[in-house]
């Protein structure tokens, strides 16, 4: 082959190589775009699973990604060079998708657990209030609240101080509800005794303490007045239909009772 012929062949080979390089680059670019579209679509689909249904999201998303790559993207590549370049992009996209799926799954499961814990605690508070007349049952609900908070605290990212604050919060809510319930049911003495016990133990939140103190005082005063009125009527009121009503005597007794109470 002459020098001219060899030079011409070199030019042709170089041109073919340039075309091959461009073909490879465009094939890779197209395949990587398809990877990106696939990953984005799968991320959007993954986010349709909420709460407890998000369990297994990362695994399902990766499986779908791998199947789609094998079925629709790899067949677009025509030589080993394209496939080698593509494999690096595939692994990078896959890693990112795996990390996304893991984060999303954890976030949803954390939110689900948090909601379930809060719902349980709210129910426990209501149960304690419903059993306001039974200190033992109230105490059992308080124990359940503390156990649930402590059992779930680590997964929910609560430190020791946050755990103590949560326990105190729900304990206070229960106590406040119990006292309000006792007052509403006319059990002012029980409400007073209960209030004194838990307030001395520091188990009522500061924002509720003054209100409850006033409510208990008002309820106790009203309750005592009603009991004294009933006592006076029972002791000094008419015993039969024909007996006179000694209003003056009953008023004097009431005034005496009030004076004795003040002393």
Beta strands, then each sheet from edge to edge (+ up, - down):
end
